[in-house]
Amino acid sequence: MKRKAKRSEAVKNPVENFDAPIDVARDANLSEEEKREALRRWEYDARQLSVAAEEGMAGGEPSRLDEVKEAQSIVPSSDEPKSDEKKDDEKEPKLGQAPTKSG
């Protein structure tokens, strides 16, 4: 699926620029932070649709909140270390330095 707008517009209005939330998570042109922001916005819109539906004001459009949550689970959160980054206690000891025990 191709994005229909520039990056900044795609992030600001993901509902209009992506076919599905999973497309945001899979977009190689967006940074992880941009993906998180786009999905946060999509989640907000989905929650608003859910509230409107509960109040009898829905326009027939599904909220897609479950899809958004699944897409968010694919994009690492900003506090998760990247897979190629080791934590300090997982790093190899420097030459001449004894390994440390964890735990």
Biopython code that builds the backbone (N, CA, C, O; Angstrom):
import numpy as np
from Bio.PDB.StructureBuilder import StructureBuilder

atoms = [
    (1, "MET", "N", (0.842, -1.177, 0.000)),
    (1, "MET", "CA", (0.000, 0.000, 0.000)),
    (1, "MET", "C", (0.879, 1.230, 0.000)),
    (1, "MET", "O", (1.835, 1.312, 0.772)),
    (2, "LYS", "N", (0.582, 2.150, -0.822)),
    (2, "LYS", "CA", (1.371, 3.374, -0.890)),
    (2, "LYS", "C", (0.701, 4.472, -0.095)),
    (2, "LYS", "O", (-0.523, 4.592, -0.050)),
    (3, "ARG", "N", (1.535, 5.256, 0.519)),
    (3, "ARG", "CA", (1.056, 6.422, 1.249)),
    (3, "ARG", "C", (0.531, 7.430, 0.241)),
    (3, "ARG", "O", (1.069, 7.556, -0.860)),
    (4, "LYS", "N", (-0.513, 8.142, 0.617)),
    (4, "LYS", "CA", (-1.151, 9.079, -0.305)),
    (4, "LYS", "C", (-0.697, 10.518, -0.116)),
    (4, "LYS", "O", (-1.106, 11.394, -0.877)),
    (5, "ALA", "N", (0.140, 10.781, 0.883)),
    (5, "ALA", "CA", (0.551, 12.155, 1.171)),
    (5, "ALA", "C", (1.999, 12.176, 1.649)),
    (5, "ALA", "O", (2.635, 11.135, 1.813)),
    (6, "LYS", "N", (2.494, 13.376, 1.866)),
    (6, "LYS", "CA", (3.832, 13.538, 2.416)),
    (6, "LYS", "C", (3.894, 12.936, 3.810)),
    (6, "LYS", "O", (2.866, 12.720, 4.450)),
    (7, "ARG", "N", (5.109, 12.668, 4.274)),
    (7, "ARG", "CA", (5.300, 12.061, 5.587)),
    (7, "ARG", "C", (4.583, 12.801, 6.698)),
    (7, "ARG", "O", (3.855, 12.197, 7.486)),
    (8, "SER", "N", (4.788, 14.110, 6.763)),
    (8, "SER", "CA", (4.199, 14.874, 7.863)),
    (8, "SER", "C", (2.677, 14.804, 7.836)),
    (8, "SER", "O", (2.046, 14.696, 8.887)),
    (9, "GLU", "N", (2.091, 14.863, 6.668)),
    (9, "GLU", "CA", (0.627, 14.773, 6.552)),
    (9, "GLU", "C", (0.155, 13.359, 6.865)),
    (9, "GLU", "O", (-0.896, 13.175, 7.478)),
    (10, "ALA", "N", (0.918, 12.373, 6.450)),
    (10, "ALA", "CA", (0.550, 10.981, 6.727)),
    (10, "ALA", "C", (0.527, 10.720, 8.226)),
    (10, "ALA", "O", (-0.339, 9.997, 8.718)),
    (11, "VAL", "N", (1.476, 11.307, 8.957)),
    (11, "VAL", "CA", (1.537, 11.137, 10.412)),
    (11, "VAL", "C", (0.396, 11.894, 11.083)),
    (11, "VAL", "O", (-0.223, 11.387, 12.018)),
    (12, "LYS", "N", (0.119, 13.099, 10.612)),
    (12, "LYS", "CA", (-0.934, 13.923, 11.223)),
    (12, "LYS", "C", (-2.329, 13.365, 10.978)),
    (12, "LYS", "O", (-3.212, 13.507, 11.823)),
    (13, "ASN", "N", (-2.531, 12.738, 9.838)),
    (13, "ASN", "CA", (-3.864, 12.250, 9.478)),
    (13, "ASN", "C", (-3.768, 10.843, 8.881)),
    (13, "ASN", "O", (-4.025, 10.653, 7.693)),
    (14, "PRO", "N", (-3.399, 9.863, 9.704)),
    (14, "PRO", "CA", (-3.182, 8.516, 9.175)),
    (14, "PRO", "C", (-4.448, 7.851, 8.635)),
    (14, "PRO", "O", (-4.367, 7.050, 7.704)),
    (15, "VAL", "N", (-5.604, 8.164, 9.196)),
    (15, "VAL", "CA", (-6.853, 7.548, 8.747)),
    (15, "VAL", "C", (-7.104, 7.852, 7.271)),
    (15, "VAL", "O", (-7.601, 7.003, 6.531)),
    (16, "GLU", "N", (-6.759, 9.054, 6.854)),
    (16, "GLU", "CA", (-6.972, 9.462, 5.466)),
    (16, "GLU", "C", (-5.841, 9.028, 4.537)),
    (16, "GLU", "O", (-6.011, 9.023, 3.317)),
    (17, "ASN", "N", (-4.695, 8.664, 5.099)),
    (17, "ASN", "CA", (-3.523, 8.409, 4.272)),
    (17, "ASN", "C", (-3.048, 6.959, 4.237)),
    (17, "ASN", "O", (-2.121, 6.629, 3.497)),
    (18, "PHE", "N", (-3.662, 6.107, 5.017)),
    (18, "PHE", "CA", (-3.324, 4.682, 5.015)),
    (18, "PHE", "C", (-4.605, 3.874, 4.947)),
    (18, "PHE", "O", (-5.640, 4.290, 5.468)),
    (19, "ASP", "N", (-4.531, 2.720, 4.304)),
    (19, "ASP", "CA", (-5.707, 1.856, 4.203)),
    (19, "ASP", "C", (-6.029, 1.177, 5.528)),
    (19, "ASP", "O", (-7.196, 0.950, 5.848)),
    (20, "ALA", "N", (-4.985, 0.852, 6.303)),
    (20, "ALA", "CA", (-5.183, 0.133, 7.563)),
    (20, "ALA", "C", (-4.072, 0.498, 8.534)),
    (20, "ALA", "O", (-2.991, 0.903, 8.104)),
    (21, "PRO", "N", (-4.311, 0.364, 9.832)),
    (21, "PRO", "CA", (-3.274, 0.668, 10.821)),
    (21, "PRO", "C", (-1.989, -0.133, 10.616)),
    (21, "PRO", "O", (-0.896, 0.382, 10.852)),
    (22, "ILE", "N", (-2.111, -1.372, 10.185)),
    (22, "ILE", "CA", (-0.927, -2.199, 9.965)),
    (22, "ILE", "C", (-0.019, -1.598, 8.895)),
    (22, "ILE", "O", (1.193, -1.808, 8.921)),
    (23, "ASP", "N", (-0.593, -0.860, 7.965)),
    (23, "ASP", "CA", (0.205, -0.213, 6.919)),
    (23, "ASP", "C", (1.125, 0.852, 7.515)),
    (23, "ASP", "O", (2.222, 1.084, 7.006)),
    (24, "VAL", "N", (0.682, 1.492, 8.581)),
    (24, "VAL", "CA", (1.531, 2.472, 9.273)),
    (24, "VAL", "C", (2.728, 1.738, 9.874)),
    (24, "VAL", "O", (3.872, 2.157, 9.700)),
    (25, "ALA", "N", (2.461, 0.648, 10.578)),
    (25, "ALA", "CA", (3.532, -0.107, 11.245)),
    (25, "ALA", "C", (4.540, -0.656, 10.246)),
    (25, "ALA", "O", (5.719, -0.792, 10.574)),
    (26, "ARG", "N", (4.103, -0.967, 9.051)),
    (26, "ARG", "CA", (4.982, -1.572, 8.041)),
    (26, "ARG", "C", (5.637, -0.558, 7.107)),
    (26, "ARG", "O", (6.457, -0.939, 6.272)),
    (27, "ASP", "N", (5.298, 0.710, 7.226)),
    (27, "ASP", "CA", (5.833, 1.729, 6.321)),
    (27, "ASP", "C", (7.313, 1.967, 6.612)),
    (27, "ASP", "O", (7.669, 2.516, 7.655)),
    (28, "ALA", "N", (8.159, 1.555, 5.693)),
    (28, "ALA", "CA", (9.616, 1.665, 5.866)),
    (28, "ALA", "C", (10.109, 3.103, 5.804)),
    (28, "ALA", "O", (11.231, 3.389, 6.224)),
    (29, "ASN", "N", (9.296, 4.004, 5.292)),
    (29, "ASN", "CA", (9.714, 5.403, 5.167)),
    (29, "ASN", "C", (9.470, 6.221, 6.430)),
    (29, "ASN", "O", (9.968, 7.340, 6.550)),
    (30, "LEU", "N", (8.712, 5.674, 7.366)),
    (30, "LEU", "CA", (8.440, 6.381, 8.619)),
    (30, "LEU", "C", (9.386, 5.886, 9.706)),
    (30, "LEU", "O", (9.694, 4.696, 9.777)),
    (31, "SER", "N", (9.841, 6.800, 10.544)),
    (31, "SER", "CA", (10.651, 6.407, 11.696)),
    (31, "SER", "C", (9.739, 5.736, 12.721)),
    (31, "SER", "O", (8.515, 5.833, 12.632)),
    (32, "GLU", "N", (10.338, 5.063, 13.682)),
    (32, "GLU", "CA", (9.526, 4.431, 14.725)),
    (32, "GLU", "C", (8.714, 5.477, 15.481)),
    (32, "GLU", "O", (7.559, 5.229, 15.828)),
    (33, "GLU", "N", (9.305, 6.645, 15.739)),
    (33, "GLU", "CA", (8.579, 7.708, 16.439)),
    (33, "GLU", "C", (7.393, 8.193, 15.600)),
    (33, "GLU", "O", (6.311, 8.424, 16.139)),
    (34, "GLU", "N", (7.584, 8.350, 14.293)),
    (34, "GLU", "CA", (6.484, 8.772, 13.424)),
    (34, "GLU", "C", (5.372, 7.720, 13.398)),
    (34, "GLU", "O", (4.188, 8.058, 13.391)),
    (35, "LYS", "N", (5.761, 6.453, 13.383)),
    (35, "LYS", "CA", (4.762, 5.382, 13.416)),
    (35, "LYS", "C", (3.968, 5.431, 14.716)),
    (35, "LYS", "O", (2.742, 5.326, 14.707)),
    (36, "ARG", "N", (4.682, 5.593, 15.847)),
    (36, "ARG", "CA", (3.992, 5.665, 17.133)),
    (36, "ARG", "C", (3.023, 6.838, 17.167)),
    (36, "ARG", "O", (1.899, 6.701, 17.651)),
    (37, "GLU", "N", (3.451, 7.994, 16.655)),
    (37, "GLU", "CA", (2.591, 9.181, 16.649)),
    (37, "GLU", "C", (1.376, 8.970, 15.744)),
    (37, "GLU", "O", (0.255, 9.303, 16.130)),
    (38, "ALA", "N", (1.584, 8.427, 14.559)),
    (38, "ALA", "CA", (0.465, 8.188, 13.641)),
    (38, "ALA", "C", (-0.531, 7.210, 14.264)),
    (38, "ALA", "O", (-1.743, 7.401, 14.162)),
    (39, "LEU", "N", (-0.022, 6.179, 14.899)),
    (39, "LEU", "CA", (-0.914, 5.199, 15.524)),
    (39, "LEU", "C", (-1.604, 5.757, 16.760)),
    (39, "LEU", "O", (-2.737, 5.380, 17.058)),
    (40, "ARG", "N", (-0.929, 6.661, 17.491)),
    (40, "ARG", "CA", (-1.594, 7.334, 18.616)),
    (40, "ARG", "C", (-2.766, 8.159, 18.113)),
    (40, "ARG", "O", (-3.834, 8.162, 18.725)),
    (41, "ARG", "N", (-2.575, 8.854, 17.009)),
    (41, "ARG", "CA", (-3.652, 9.664, 16.434)),
    (41, "ARG", "C", (-4.794, 8.780, 15.940)),
    (41, "ARG", "O", (-5.969, 9.095, 16.129)),
    (42, "TRP", "N", (-4.427, 7.663, 15.301)),
    (42, "TRP", "CA", (-5.447, 6.745, 14.808)),
    (42, "TRP", "C", (-6.224, 6.161, 15.988)),
    (42, "TRP", "O", (-7.444, 6.007, 15.926)),
    (43, "GLU", "N", (-5.501, 5.838, 17.065)),
    (43, "GLU", "CA", (-6.168, 5.311, 18.259)),
    (43, "GLU", "C", (-7.153, 6.329, 18.820)),
    (43, "GLU", "O", (-8.273, 5.971, 19.185)),
    (44, "TYR", "N", (-6.750, 7.585, 18.892)),
    (44, "TYR", "CA", (-7.641, 8.641, 19.393)),
    (44, "TYR", "C", (-8.915, 8.706, 18.549)),
    (44, "TYR", "O", (-10.024, 8.753, 19.081)),
    (45, "ASP", "N", (-8.738, 8.709, 17.231)),
    (45, "ASP", "CA", (-9.906, 8.748, 16.337)),
    (45, "ASP", "C", (-10.804, 7.530, 16.545)),
    (45, "ASP", "O", (-12.029, 7.646, 16.564)),
    (46, "ALA", "N", (-10.176, 6.357, 16.701)),
    (46, "ALA", "CA", (-10.947, 5.127, 16.888)),
    (46, "ALA", "C", (-11.728, 5.176, 18.196)),
    (46, "ALA", "O", (-12.878, 4.741, 18.257)),
    (47, "ARG", "N", (-11.103, 5.702, 19.234)),
    (47, "ARG", "CA", (-11.803, 5.810, 20.524)),
    (47, "ARG", "C", (-12.967, 6.805, 20.430)),
    (47, "ARG", "O", (-14.024, 6.582, 21.022)),
    (48, "GLN", "N", (-12.777, 7.881, 19.698)),
    (48, "GLN", "CA", (-13.861, 8.844, 19.523)),
    (48, "GLN", "C", (-15.034, 8.214, 18.778)),
    (48, "GLN", "O", (-16.192, 8.462, 19.114)),
    (49, "LEU", "N", (-14.733, 7.397, 17.762)),
    (49, "LEU", "CA", (-15.795, 6.699, 17.038)),
    (49, "LEU", "C", (-16.534, 5.737, 17.958)),
    (49, "LEU", "O", (-17.755, 5.605, 17.874)),
    (50, "SER", "N", (-15.790, 5.064, 18.839)),
    (50, "SER", "CA", (-16.417, 4.132, 19.788)),
    (50, "SER", "C", (-17.367, 4.861, 20.727)),
    (50, "SER", "O", (-18.472, 4.388, 20.993)),
    (51, "VAL", "N", (-16.937, 6.008, 21.226)),
    (51, "VAL", "CA", (-17.780, 6.810, 22.118)),
    (51, "VAL", "C", (-19.029, 7.270, 21.377)),
    (51, "VAL", "O", (-20.135, 7.206, 21.913)),
    (52, "ALA", "N", (-18.851, 7.731, 20.156)),
    (52, "ALA", "CA", (-20.000, 8.184, 19.368)),
    (52, "ALA", "C", (-20.976, 7.037, 19.133)),
    (52, "ALA", "O", (-22.190, 7.231, 19.198)),
    (53, "ALA", "N", (-20.456, 5.855, 18.864)),
    (53, "ALA", "CA", (-21.323, 4.697, 18.632)),
    (53, "ALA", "C", (-22.114, 4.356, 19.896)),
    (53, "ALA", "O", (-23.298, 4.027, 19.831)),
    (54, "GLU", "N", (-21.436, 4.441, 21.051)),
    (54, "GLU", "CA", (-22.111, 4.157, 22.315)),
    (54, "GLU", "C", (-23.225, 5.160, 22.593)),
    (54, "GLU", "O", (-24.211, 4.835, 23.254)),
    (55, "GLU", "N", (-23.064, 6.365, 22.093)),
    (55, "GLU", "CA", (-24.059, 7.409, 22.318)),
    (55, "GLU", "C", (-25.069, 7.495, 21.181)),
    (55, "GLU", "O", (-25.881, 8.419, 21.133)),
    (56, "GLY", "N", (-25.017, 6.530, 20.266)),
    (56, "GLY", "CA", (-25.974, 6.491, 19.168)),
    (56, "GLY", "C", (-25.702, 7.503, 18.068)),
    (56, "GLY", "O", (-26.600, 7.820, 17.288)),
    (57, "MET", "N", (-24.471, 8.019, 17.991)),
    (57, "MET", "CA", (-24.142, 9.033, 16.986)),
    (57, "MET", "C", (-23.197, 8.513, 15.907)),
    (57, "MET", "O", (-22.622, 9.306, 15.162)),
    (58, "ALA", "N", (-23.032, 7.228, 15.813)),
    (58, "ALA", "CA", (-22.089, 6.664, 14.841)),
    (58, "ALA", "C", (-22.601, 6.852, 13.422)),
    (58, "ALA", "O", (-23.805, 6.848, 13.166)),
    (59, "GLY", "N", (-21.660, 7.014, 12.518)),
    (59, "GLY", "CA", (-22.016, 7.182, 11.120)),
    (59, "GLY", "C", (-21.848, 5.907, 10.323)),
    (59, "GLY", "O", (-21.780, 5.946, 9.095)),
    (60, "GLY", "N", (-21.780, 4.767, 11.010)),
    (60, "GLY", "CA", (-21.640, 3.498, 10.313)),
    (60, "GLY", "C", (-20.204, 3.088, 10.074)),
    (60, "GLY", "O", (-19.957, 1.980, 9.600)),
    (61, "GLU", "N", (-19.245, 3.953, 10.388)),
    (61, "GLU", "CA", (-17.833, 3.652, 10.179)),
    (61, "GLU", "C", (-17.289, 2.895, 11.398)),
    (61, "GLU", "O", (-17.459, 3.354, 12.527)),
    (62, "PRO", "N", (-16.635, 1.738, 11.185)),
    (62, "PRO", "CA", (-16.086, 0.998, 12.320)),
    (62, "PRO", "C", (-14.889, 1.726, 12.928)),
    (62, "PRO", "O", (-14.190, 2.464, 12.233)),
    (63, "SER", "N", (-14.653, 1.520, 14.224)),
    (63, "SER", "CA", (-13.573, 2.260, 14.893)),
    (63, "SER", "C", (-12.188, 1.700, 14.589)),
    (63, "SER", "O", (-11.222, 2.465, 14.600)),
    (64, "ARG", "N", (-12.044, 0.418, 14.322)),
    (64, "ARG", "CA", (-10.772, -0.238, 14.019)),
    (64, "ARG", "C", (-9.782, -0.191, 15.185)),
    (64, "ARG", "O", (-8.576, -0.325, 14.978)),
    (65, "LEU", "N", (-10.278, -0.004, 16.394)),
    (65, "LEU", "CA", (-9.410, 0.092, 17.559)),
    (65, "LEU", "C", (-8.572, -1.174, 17.743)),
    (65, "LEU", "O", (-7.394, -1.088, 18.090)),
    (66, "ASP", "N", (-9.164, -2.339, 17.516)),
    (66, "ASP", "CA", (-8.404, -3.588, 17.647)),
    (66, "ASP", "C", (-7.238, -3.633, 16.661)),
    (66, "ASP", "O", (-6.146, -4.083, 17.008)),
    (67, "GLU", "N", (-7.467, -3.171, 15.439)),
    (67, "GLU", "CA", (-6.408, -3.142, 14.431)),
    (67, "GLU", "C", (-5.290, -2.178, 14.832)),
    (67, "GLU", "O", (-4.109, -2.460, 14.627)),
    (68, "VAL", "N", (-5.676, -1.046, 15.400)),
    (68, "VAL", "CA", (-4.690, -0.053, 15.845)),
    (68, "VAL", "C", (-3.823, -0.656, 16.951)),
    (68, "VAL", "O", (-2.599, -0.529, 16.923)),
    (69, "LYS", "N", (-4.459, -1.311, 17.921)),
    (69, "LYS", "CA", (-3.725, -1.916, 19.036)),
    (69, "LYS", "C", (-2.745, -2.976, 18.524)),
    (69, "LYS", "O", (-1.617, -3.064, 19.009)),
    (70, "GLU", "N", (-3.168, -3.765, 17.561)),
    (70, "GLU", "CA", (-2.286, -4.788, 17.003)),
    (70, "GLU", "C", (-1.097, -4.135, 16.288)),
    (70, "GLU", "O", (0.039, -4.585, 16.443)),
    (71, "ALA", "N", (-1.347, -3.091, 15.517)),
    (71, "ALA", "CA", (-0.263, -2.386, 14.828)),
    (71, "ALA", "C", (0.697, -1.752, 15.833)),
    (71, "ALA", "O", (1.911, -1.766, 15.626)),
    (72, "GLN", "N", (0.158, -1.196, 16.922)),
    (72, "GLN", "CA", (1.002, -0.591, 17.955)),
    (72, "GLN", "C", (1.904, -1.644, 18.604)),
    (72, "GLN", "O", (3.025, -1.333, 19.005)),
    (73, "SER", "N", (1.429, -2.872, 18.709)),
    (73, "SER", "CA", (2.231, -3.919, 19.330)),
    (73, "SER", "C", (3.432, -4.306, 18.472)),
    (73, "SER", "O", (4.398, -4.877, 18.978)),
    (74, "ILE", "N", (3.378, -4.002, 17.195)),
    (74, "ILE", "CA", (4.482, -4.312, 16.283)),
    (74, "ILE", "C", (5.586, -3.265, 16.360)),
    (74, "ILE", "O", (6.763, -3.588, 16.199)),
    (75, "VAL", "N", (5.212, -2.013, 16.606)),
    (75, "VAL", "CA", (6.177, -0.914, 16.663)),
    (75, "VAL", "C", (6.743, -0.838, 18.079)),
    (75, "VAL", "O", (5.984, -0.678, 19.035)),
    (76, "PRO", "N", (8.063, -0.951, 18.229)),
    (76, "PRO", "CA", (8.633, -0.894, 19.582)),
    (76, "PRO", "C", (8.324, 0.436, 20.262)),
    (76, "PRO", "O", (8.315, 1.489, 19.625)),
    (77, "SER", "N", (8.071, 0.368, 21.567)),
    (77, "SER", "CA", (7.850, 1.616, 22.299)),
    (77, "SER", "C", (9.168, 2.350, 22.441)),
    (77, "SER", "O", (10.231, 1.746, 22.302)),
    (78, "SER", "N", (9.114, 3.636, 22.715)),
    (78, "SER", "CA", (10.329, 4.458, 22.752)),
    (78, "SER", "C", (11.269, 4.071, 23.877)),
    (78, "SER", "O", (12.452, 4.406, 23.813)),
    (79, "ASP", "N", (10.790, 3.370, 24.919)),
    (79, "ASP", "CA", (11.665, 2.993, 26.022)),
    (79, "ASP", "C", (12.235, 1.585, 25.885)),
    (79, "ASP", "O", (13.019, 1.157, 26.732)),
    (80, "GLU", "N", (11.852, 0.850, 24.826)),
    (80, "GLU", "CA", (12.409, -0.473, 24.599)),
    (80, "GLU", "C", (13.748, -0.338, 23.891)),
    (80, "GLU", "O", (13.867, 0.435, 22.940)),
    (81, "PRO", "N", (14.783, -1.097, 24.351)),
    (81, "PRO", "CA", (16.049, -1.055, 23.622)),
    (81, "PRO", "C", (15.878, -1.748, 22.276)),
    (81, "PRO", "O", (15.109, -2.702, 22.161)),
    (82, "LYS", "N", (16.586, -1.277, 21.266)),
    (82, "LYS", "CA", (16.542, -1.904, 19.959)),
    (82, "LYS", "C", (17.215, -3.268, 20.076)),
    (82, "LYS", "O", (18.061, -3.473, 20.945)),
    (83, "SER", "N", (16.846, -4.181, 19.218)),
    (83, "SER", "CA", (17.340, -5.551, 19.315)),
    (83, "SER", "C", (18.852, -5.642, 19.184)),
    (83, "SER", "O", (19.457, -6.562, 19.734)),
    (84, "ASP", "N", (19.482, -4.707, 18.464)),
    (84, "ASP", "CA", (20.932, -4.756, 18.311)),
    (84, "ASP", "C", (21.665, -4.025, 19.434)),
    (84, "ASP", "O", (22.896, -4.031, 19.470)),
    (85, "GLU", "N", (20.935, -3.403, 20.342)),
    (85, "GLU", "CA", (21.546, -2.717, 21.475)),
    (85, "GLU", "C", (21.469, -3.622, 22.697)),
    (85, "GLU", "O", (20.388, -4.056, 23.095)),
    (86, "LYS", "N", (22.622, -3.900, 23.285)),
    (86, "LYS", "CA", (22.632, -4.722, 24.491)),
    (86, "LYS", "C", (22.582, -3.831, 25.704)),
    (86, "LYS", "O", (23.089, -2.710, 25.697)),
    (87, "LYS", "N", (21.956, -4.351, 26.759)),
    (87, "LYS", "CA", (21.963, -3.642, 28.023)),
    (87, "LYS", "C", (23.370, -3.705, 28.597)),
    (87, "LYS", "O", (24.153, -4.572, 28.210)),
    (88, "ASP", "N", (23.706, -2.796, 29.517)),
    (88, "ASP", "CA", (25.039, -2.750, 30.096)),
    (88, "ASP", "C", (25.473, -4.093, 30.665)),
    (88, "ASP", "O", (26.626, -4.490, 30.499)),
    (89, "ASP", "N", (24.558, -4.803, 31.340)),
    (89, "ASP", "CA", (24.936, -6.066, 31.950)),
    (89, "ASP", "C", (25.027, -7.212, 30.945)),
    (89, "ASP", "O", (25.442, -8.313, 31.306)),
    (90, "GLU", "N", (24.642, -6.970, 29.679)),
    (90, "GLU", "CA", (24.744, -7.988, 28.647)),
    (90, "GLU", "C", (25.947, -7.782, 27.741)),
    (90, "GLU", "O", (26.236, -8.635, 26.902)),
    (91, "LYS", "N", (26.650, -6.672, 27.891)),
    (91, "LYS", "CA", (27.772, -6.351, 27.020)),
    (91, "LYS", "C", (28.977, -7.216, 27.343)),
    (91, "LYS", "O", (29.168, -7.652, 28.478)),
    (92, "GLU", "N", (29.778, -7.451, 26.326)),
    (92, "GLU", "CA", (31.023, -8.189, 26.493)),
    (92, "GLU", "C", (31.978, -7.372, 27.349)),
    (92, "GLU", "O", (32.015, -6.149, 27.216)),
    (93, "PRO", "N", (32.759, -8.015, 28.231)),
    (93, "PRO", "CA", (33.736, -7.247, 29.009)),
    (93, "PRO", "C", (34.844, -6.725, 28.107)),
    (93, "PRO", "O", (35.164, -7.336, 27.087)),
    (94, "LYS", "N", (35.419, -5.608, 28.481)),
    (94, "LYS", "CA", (36.533, -5.038, 27.724)),
    (94, "LYS", "C", (37.755, -5.902, 27.934)),
    (94, "LYS", "O", (37.855, -6.620, 28.929)),
    (95, "LEU", "N", (38.674, -5.836, 27.009)),
    (95, "LEU", "CA", (39.913, -6.590, 27.089)),
    (95, "LEU", "C", (40.605, -6.318, 28.412)),
    (95, "LEU", "O", (40.815, -5.163, 28.780)),
    (96, "GLY", "N", (40.964, -7.387, 29.136)),
    (96, "GLY", "CA", (41.637, -7.239, 30.407)),
    (96, "GLY", "C", (40.695, -7.022, 31.586)),
    (96, "GLY", "O", (41.142, -6.877, 32.724)),
    (97, "GLN", "N", (39.403, -6.999, 31.317)),
    (97, "GLN", "CA", (38.423, -6.760, 32.381)),
    (97, "GLN", "C", (37.682, -8.079, 32.640)),
    (97, "GLN", "O", (37.261, -8.767, 31.710)),
    (98, "ALA", "N", (37.536, -8.410, 33.923)),
    (98, "ALA", "CA", (36.841, -9.632, 34.296)),
    (98, "ALA", "C", (35.347, -9.483, 34.033)),
    (98, "ALA", "O", (34.777, -8.415, 34.256)),
    (99, "PRO", "N", (34.719, -10.543, 33.564)),
    (99, "PRO", "CA", (33.268, -10.466, 33.364)),
    (99, "PRO", "C", (32.556, -10.300, 34.691)),
    (99, "PRO", "O", (33.021, -10.786, 35.722)),
    (100, "THR", "N", (31.417, -9.604, 34.661)),
    (100, "THR", "CA", (30.643, -9.385, 35.880)),
    (100, "THR", "C", (29.468, -10.333, 35.870)),
    (100, "THR", "O", (28.957, -10.700, 34.812)),
    (101, "LYS", "N", (29.044, -10.726, 37.050)),
    (101, "LYS", "CA", (27.880, -11.602, 37.171)),
    (101, "LYS", "C", (26.636, -10.759, 37.408)),
    (101, "LYS", "O", (26.672, -9.775, 38.146)),
    (102, "SER", "N", (25.555, -11.148, 36.784)),
    (102, "SER", "CA", (24.272, -10.465, 36.981)),
    (102, "SER", "C", (23.470, -11.232, 38.013)),
    (102, "SER", "O", (23.524, -12.460, 38.089)),
    (103, "GLY", "N", (22.715, -10.464, 38.815)),
    (103, "GLY", "CA", (21.710, -11.065, 39.581)),
    (103, "GLY", "C", (21.893, -11.381, 40.959)),
    (103, "GLY", "O", (20.983, -11.910, 41.597)),
]
sb = StructureBuilder()
sb.init_structure("model")
sb.init_model(0)
sb.init_chain("A")
sb.init_seg("    ")
for serial, (resi, resn, name, xyz) in enumerate(atoms, 1):
    if name == "N":
        sb.init_residue(resn, " ", resi, " ")
    sb.init_atom(name, np.array(xyz, "f"), 0.0, 1.0, " ", f" {name:<3s}", serial, name[0])
structure = sb.get_structure()
